[in-house]
Amino acid sequence: MKYLACGLLARVALTALALVPMQAQAQDRSFERELFKTRFEHEVKFRAAAVQVAWGAEALCDVVTEIEPLVLLSVHALRRGLPAQDLALYREVTGMDEQWRVVWLDESAPAGLKRGDAVQAINGRPLPGSATRFELGAVFRGELPMARDDAGFWDVVLKAREEAAEGKPYTLTLADGRALRVDTQTGCAGGVTASTFDADPNVFWRQGTQRVKIPANAVIEARTQDEFRWLAAFGVYFQASLSAHEREQASAGRSTGFVVGKILTVAVPGAGMLLSAAQAQADRALAVDSAVGSADFFATEVVVALGGDAAAGLRLNERMAARGLKVDVVMMDAFRRSSAAEHVRRLQALQRQQAEKERLEAQAQEALQMSPPAQAQPPGR
């Protein structure tokens, strides 16, 4: 009996010891679960912002096309391979799998479409999985040169957008057999992308007018809708607007920089930003010495044109710099941050003037409505 009791105690002790690493492992997985959830949410917000910016900056872009009011994602969009255990948890947390699923919808999307729906084809072309992309720059950085890429997916999407611009229907074929017609909206051509699981999280690259990749480190650090929009607009500049702005700069007789508020008046006709001749002349001196500086200005003004915070991009950059993050191209150096801060200051001053102008107009309109009607004068005797 004594030996039996000892044996039972030993088994209980062994069971308790075995549970310790299992509990620790469960706690570790809860951390990873939250990490996967947060990064997925950031990617969805960024890709939704890219659609909204493409629409909002249409008047500024050198090349335009039709843009669908939805975002599709899949595990194929991951630019870094995850171990099997991590991939299984990622699938569980996000609901993603090998199919391309709807993760964001604009209010103009078809009524029969909902989040989580699997899309198998666009305009009859099947949506492929991921491929492998060779990153030459990674060789010089001592990193792995091969990265996952969803280029095949974008080939299908960009082709469907071109066809929609030609007046052809934009049609989704769902996994359940339904075919839905999608109403598109004109916006900046190409695609601004990012993956929060990226083999090169600090790298920015541009593939002609087709695609721009924003560094994952910047997307992960973004917090607000305006910061996501700023990043998307930064990519749009390099993709569809650079040549147009270079021509605008050359015609004005200066190498870099924009007239503050000009983008706003183009993007929002009738906005009435109060630009005096003196202000416009002073703003000619506000310039940075590279295309990336012009992209800073462009992105900031697009955010403001969409009703957002002028300081969003600057605030994001200051936070990335304070944390010592590696973010290629998007990260401002001290000179760019100084120029961006002055640009933000002037934009905020214009916003205050515009708000005061609108307040006075509304006040005058209200006083007019409250004043008694004028009495008709009796005819003279």
C-alpha positions as CSV (number, residue, x, y, z in Angstrom):
1,M,0.0,0.0,0.0
2,K,2.9,2.2,0.9
3,Y,4.5,1.6,-2.5
4,L,1.2,2.2,-4.3
5,A,0.8,5.6,-2.5
6,C,4.3,6.5,-3.4
7,G,3.7,5.6,-7.0
8,L,0.5,7.7,-7.2
9,L,2.4,10.6,-5.7
10,A,5.2,10.2,-8.3
11,R,2.7,10.1,-11.2
12,V,0.9,13.2,-9.8
13,A,4.3,15.0,-9.5
14,L,5.3,14.1,-13.1
15,T,1.9,15.2,-14.4
16,A,2.3,18.5,-12.6
17,L,5.7,19.0,-14.1
18,A,4.5,18.2,-17.5
19,L,1.7,20.8,-17.2
20,V,4.1,23.6,-16.5
21,P,5.7,23.8,-19.9
22,M,2.3,23.3,-21.5
23,Q,0.8,26.2,-19.6
24,A,3.9,28.3,-20.4
25,Q,3.5,27.4,-24.1
26,A,-0.2,28.3,-24.0
27,Q,0.8,31.7,-22.6
28,D,3.3,32.2,-25.3
29,R,0.7,31.3,-27.9
30,S,-1.7,33.9,-26.5
31,F,1.0,36.5,-27.1
32,E,1.5,35.3,-30.7
33,R,-2.3,35.2,-31.1
34,E,-2.5,38.9,-30.2
35,L,0.5,39.7,-32.4
36,F,-1.0,38.0,-35.4
37,K,-4.4,39.7,-34.8
38,T,-2.9,43.2,-34.5
39,R,-0.7,42.8,-37.6
40,F,-3.6,41.5,-39.6
41,E,-5.7,44.4,-38.6
42,H,-2.9,46.9,-39.5
43,E,-2.6,45.3,-43.0
44,V,-6.4,45.5,-43.6
45,K,-6.5,49.2,-42.5
46,F,-3.5,50.0,-44.7
47,R,-5.0,48.3,-47.8
48,A,-8.4,50.0,-47.2
49,A,-6.6,53.3,-46.9
50,A,-4.8,52.6,-50.3
51,V,-8.2,52.3,-52.0
52,Q,-9.5,55.5,-50.3
53,V,-6.4,57.4,-51.2
54,A,-6.5,56.2,-54.9
55,W,-10.1,57.5,-55.1
56,G,-9.3,60.8,-53.2
57,A,-6.2,61.7,-55.1
58,E,-7.6,60.9,-58.6
59,A,-7.4,64.5,-59.8
60,L,-3.7,64.6,-58.9
61,C,-2.6,61.4,-60.7
62,D,-0.9,61.2,-64.0
63,V,-2.5,57.8,-64.7
64,V,-5.9,56.7,-63.6
65,T,-8.1,53.6,-63.8
66,E,-11.1,52.0,-62.2
67,I,-10.7,50.8,-58.5
68,E,-12.9,48.2,-56.8
69,P,-14.5,49.1,-53.5
70,L,-13.1,46.1,-51.6
71,V,-10.0,44.4,-50.3
72,L,-9.1,40.8,-50.8
73,L,-6.5,39.0,-48.7
74,S,-5.1,35.4,-48.3
75,V,-2.2,33.6,-46.7
76,H,-0.7,34.0,-50.2
77,A,-0.3,37.7,-49.4
78,L,2.3,37.0,-46.7
79,R,5.7,38.0,-48.0
80,R,7.4,35.9,-45.4
81,G,6.9,32.2,-44.9
82,L,5.7,31.2,-41.4
83,P,6.5,27.9,-39.6
84,A,3.7,25.4,-39.8
85,Q,2.6,26.0,-36.2
86,D,2.6,29.8,-36.6
87,L,0.8,29.5,-39.9
88,A,-1.9,27.4,-38.3
89,L,-2.4,29.9,-35.5
90,Y,-2.4,32.8,-38.1
91,R,-5.2,31.0,-40.0
92,E,-7.2,30.5,-36.8
93,V,-6.8,34.1,-35.6
94,T,-7.5,35.8,-39.0
95,G,-9.8,33.4,-40.8
96,M,-7.4,33.5,-43.8
97,D,-6.5,30.5,-45.9
98,E,-5.4,29.7,-49.5
99,Q,-8.5,31.4,-50.9
100,W,-8.7,35.2,-51.5
101,R,-11.3,36.5,-49.0
102,V,-13.0,39.8,-48.6
103,V,-11.6,41.6,-45.6
104,W,-12.9,45.1,-46.2
105,L,-15.9,46.6,-48.0
106,D,-16.8,50.1,-49.0
107,E,-20.5,51.0,-48.8
108,S,-20.6,51.0,-52.6
109,A,-19.8,47.3,-52.7
110,P,-22.5,44.8,-53.9
111,A,-25.2,44.1,-51.4
112,G,-24.7,40.4,-51.7
113,L,-21.0,40.5,-50.8
114,K,-19.8,40.3,-47.2
115,R,-16.6,40.0,-45.2
116,G,-15.2,36.5,-45.3
117,D,-16.6,35.6,-48.8
118,A,-14.1,33.7,-50.9
119,V,-13.4,35.1,-54.4
120,Q,-12.1,32.6,-56.9
121,A,-11.9,34.7,-60.0
122,I,-12.2,38.2,-61.3
123,N,-13.5,38.7,-64.8
124,G,-13.2,35.0,-65.3
125,R,-9.5,34.8,-64.5
126,P,-8.7,32.6,-61.5
127,L,-6.8,34.2,-58.6
128,P,-3.5,32.4,-58.2
129,G,-1.4,31.7,-55.1
130,S,1.9,33.2,-54.2
131,A,5.1,33.0,-56.2
132,T,8.8,33.7,-55.4
133,R,10.4,37.1,-56.0
134,F,14.1,37.6,-56.3
135,E,15.3,40.7,-54.3
136,L,18.6,41.7,-55.7
137,G,19.2,44.3,-52.9
138,A,18.9,41.6,-50.3
139,V,22.1,40.0,-51.6
140,F,24.1,43.2,-50.8
141,R,22.4,43.4,-47.4
142,G,23.5,39.9,-46.5
143,E,19.8,38.7,-46.5
144,L,18.0,36.0,-48.2
145,P,17.3,37.1,-51.8
146,M,14.1,35.1,-52.3
147,A,10.8,36.4,-51.0
148,R,7.2,35.4,-51.3
149,D,5.2,37.6,-53.7
150,D,1.5,37.9,-54.8
151,A,2.4,39.3,-58.2
152,G,0.0,36.9,-59.9
153,F,-2.9,38.2,-57.9
154,W,-2.1,41.7,-58.8
155,D,-1.8,40.8,-62.5
156,V,-5.4,39.7,-62.4
157,V,-6.6,42.7,-60.4
158,L,-4.8,45.3,-62.5
159,K,-6.1,43.7,-65.7
160,A,-9.7,43.8,-64.4
161,R,-9.3,47.5,-63.5
162,E,-8.0,48.2,-67.0
163,E,-11.1,46.5,-68.5
164,A,-13.4,48.4,-66.2
165,A,-11.8,51.6,-67.4
166,E,-12.7,50.5,-70.9
167,G,-16.3,50.1,-69.9
168,K,-16.3,46.3,-69.4
169,P,-18.0,44.8,-66.4
170,Y,-15.9,44.1,-63.3
171,T,-17.2,40.7,-62.1
172,L,-16.3,38.5,-59.1
173,T,-16.8,34.8,-59.1
174,L,-17.4,33.5,-55.6
175,A,-16.5,30.1,-54.2
176,D,-20.3,29.4,-53.7
177,G,-20.8,29.8,-57.5
178,R,-22.3,33.3,-57.4
179,A,-21.2,36.0,-59.9
180,L,-21.4,39.5,-58.7
181,R,-21.1,42.7,-60.7
182,V,-19.0,45.3,-59.0
183,D,-19.4,49.1,-59.5
184,T,-15.9,50.6,-59.6
185,Q,-14.7,54.2,-59.1
186,T,-12.0,56.1,-60.9
187,G,-8.8,56.5,-59.0
188,C,-5.0,56.5,-59.3
189,A,-3.7,53.6,-61.3
190,G,-1.6,50.7,-59.9
191,G,-1.5,49.2,-56.5
192,V,0.1,50.3,-53.2
193,T,0.8,47.2,-51.1
194,A,2.4,46.0,-47.9
195,S,2.6,42.9,-45.8
196,T,3.1,43.0,-42.1
197,F,4.8,39.6,-42.4
198,D,7.6,40.5,-44.8
199,A,11.1,39.0,-45.3
200,D,12.3,42.5,-46.0
201,P,10.3,44.6,-43.5
202,N,12.4,47.8,-44.0
203,V,12.5,47.8,-47.8
204,F,10.6,50.1,-50.1
205,W,10.4,49.2,-53.8
206,R,8.6,50.4,-56.9
207,Q,7.7,48.3,-59.9
208,G,7.1,50.9,-62.6
209,T,3.5,52.1,-62.5
210,Q,2.2,48.7,-61.5
211,R,3.0,48.4,-57.8
212,V,4.7,50.1,-54.9
213,K,5.6,48.2,-51.6
214,I,5.6,50.2,-48.4
215,P,8.0,48.9,-45.7
216,A,6.3,46.6,-43.2
217,N,7.9,48.4,-40.3
218,A,6.1,51.6,-41.2
219,V,2.7,49.9,-41.5
220,I,3.2,48.0,-38.2
221,E,4.0,51.3,-36.5
222,A,1.1,53.2,-37.9
223,R,-1.8,53.8,-35.5
224,T,-4.5,56.1,-36.9
225,Q,-6.5,56.1,-40.2
226,D,-4.7,59.2,-41.2
227,E,-1.3,57.6,-40.7
228,F,-2.3,54.6,-42.9
229,R,-3.6,57.1,-45.5
230,W,-0.3,59.0,-45.4
231,L,1.7,55.9,-46.1
232,A,-0.7,54.9,-48.9
233,A,-0.5,58.4,-50.5
234,F,3.3,58.4,-50.2
235,G,3.3,55.2,-52.3
236,V,0.8,56.7,-54.8
237,Y,3.1,59.6,-55.5
238,F,5.9,57.3,-56.7
239,Q,3.5,55.2,-58.7
240,A,1.1,57.4,-60.6
241,S,1.9,61.1,-59.9
242,L,5.6,61.6,-60.0
243,S,5.9,62.6,-63.7
244,A,2.9,65.0,-63.4
245,H,4.5,66.8,-60.5
246,E,7.9,66.9,-62.1
247,R,6.3,68.8,-65.0
248,E,4.5,71.1,-62.6
249,Q,7.7,71.9,-60.8
250,A,9.6,72.5,-64.0
251,S,6.9,74.8,-65.4
252,A,7.0,76.9,-62.2
253,G,10.8,77.4,-62.6
254,R,11.8,75.5,-59.5
255,S,13.4,72.1,-59.0
256,T,11.4,70.8,-56.0
257,G,8.5,71.7,-53.8
258,F,4.8,72.5,-54.2
259,V,2.8,75.6,-53.7
260,V,1.1,74.8,-50.4
261,G,-2.6,74.3,-50.9
262,K,-2.4,73.8,-54.6
263,I,-2.9,70.1,-54.3
264,L,-5.9,70.7,-52.0
265,T,-7.6,73.0,-54.4
266,V,-7.1,70.5,-57.2
267,A,-8.3,67.5,-55.1
268,V,-11.3,69.3,-53.6
269,P,-12.8,71.7,-56.2
270,G,-14.5,74.6,-54.4
271,A,-12.7,74.0,-51.1
272,G,-11.8,77.6,-51.1
273,M,-8.4,77.3,-49.3
274,L,-7.4,81.0,-48.8
275,L,-4.2,81.3,-50.8
276,S,-3.2,84.9,-51.2
277,A,-0.5,86.0,-53.7
278,A,1.9,86.7,-50.8
279,Q,1.3,83.3,-49.3
280,A,1.9,81.5,-52.6
281,Q,5.1,83.5,-53.2
282,A,6.4,82.6,-49.7
283,D,5.5,79.0,-50.2
284,R,7.8,78.8,-53.2
285,A,10.8,78.8,-50.7
286,L,9.4,75.7,-49.0
287,A,11.1,72.9,-50.7
288,V,13.1,69.7,-50.1
289,D,16.0,68.4,-52.2
290,S,14.6,65.2,-53.5
291,A,11.6,63.4,-54.9
292,V,11.0,61.7,-51.5
293,G,10.5,65.2,-50.0
294,S,7.9,66.0,-52.6
295,A,6.2,62.7,-51.8
296,D,6.1,63.8,-48.1
297,F,4.3,67.0,-49.2
298,F,2.0,65.1,-51.6
299,A,1.0,62.6,-48.9
300,T,0.3,65.2,-46.3
301,E,-1.9,67.3,-48.6
302,V,-3.9,64.2,-49.7
303,V,-4.6,63.3,-46.1
304,V,-5.8,66.9,-45.5
305,A,-7.9,66.8,-48.7
306,L,-9.6,63.7,-47.2
307,G,-10.4,65.6,-44.1
308,G,-7.6,64.3,-42.0
309,D,-4.8,65.5,-39.7
310,A,-2.0,67.4,-41.5
311,A,0.5,66.2,-38.9
312,A,-0.2,62.5,-39.3
313,G,2.8,61.6,-41.4
314,L,5.2,63.8,-39.5
315,R,4.0,62.3,-36.2
316,L,4.4,58.8,-37.6
317,N,7.9,59.6,-38.8
318,E,8.9,61.2,-35.4
319,R,7.7,58.0,-33.6
320,M,9.7,55.7,-36.0
321,A,12.8,57.8,-35.6
322,A,12.5,57.8,-31.8
323,R,12.2,54.0,-31.8
324,G,15.2,53.6,-34.1
325,L,13.2,51.6,-36.7
326,K,14.7,50.8,-40.1
327,V,12.3,52.1,-42.7
328,D,13.7,52.6,-46.2
329,V,12.7,55.8,-48.2
330,V,9.6,56.5,-46.1
331,M,11.7,57.5,-43.0
332,M,12.5,61.2,-43.0
333,D,15.9,62.5,-42.1
334,A,16.2,65.6,-39.9
335,F,16.1,67.9,-42.9
336,R,13.0,66.3,-44.3
337,R,11.3,66.4,-40.9
338,S,12.1,70.1,-40.6
339,S,10.6,70.8,-44.0
340,A,7.6,68.6,-43.3
341,A,7.0,70.4,-40.0
342,E,6.9,73.8,-41.7
343,H,4.6,72.4,-44.4
344,V,2.3,71.1,-41.7
345,R,2.3,74.4,-39.9
346,R,1.3,76.3,-43.1
347,L,-1.4,73.8,-43.9
348,Q,-2.8,74.0,-40.4
349,A,-2.9,77.8,-40.7
350,L,-4.8,77.5,-43.9
351,Q,-7.2,75.1,-42.3
352,R,-7.9,77.5,-39.4
353,Q,-8.5,80.3,-41.9
354,Q,-10.9,78.2,-43.8
355,A,-12.7,77.1,-40.7
356,E,-13.1,80.7,-39.6
357,K,-14.3,81.7,-43.0
358,E,-16.9,78.9,-43.0
359,R,-17.9,79.9,-39.4
360,L,-18.5,83.5,-40.3
361,E,-20.5,82.5,-43.5
362,A,-22.7,80.2,-41.4
363,Q,-23.2,82.9,-38.8
364,A,-24.2,85.4,-41.4
365,Q,-26.6,82.9,-43.0
366,E,-28.2,82.2,-39.6
367,A,-28.6,85.9,-38.9
368,L,-30.2,86.4,-42.3
369,Q,-32.7,83.6,-41.6
370,M,-33.6,85.0,-38.1
371,S,-34.1,88.6,-39.2
372,P,-37.8,89.6,-39.7
373,P,-39.0,90.0,-43.3
374,A,-38.9,93.6,-44.5
375,Q,-42.3,95.4,-44.3
376,A,-43.8,96.6,-47.6
377,Q,-44.1,100.4,-47.8
378,P,-47.6,101.7,-48.3
379,P,-48.2,103.5,-51.6
380,G,-47.6,107.3,-51.5
381,R,-50.6,109.5,-51.2
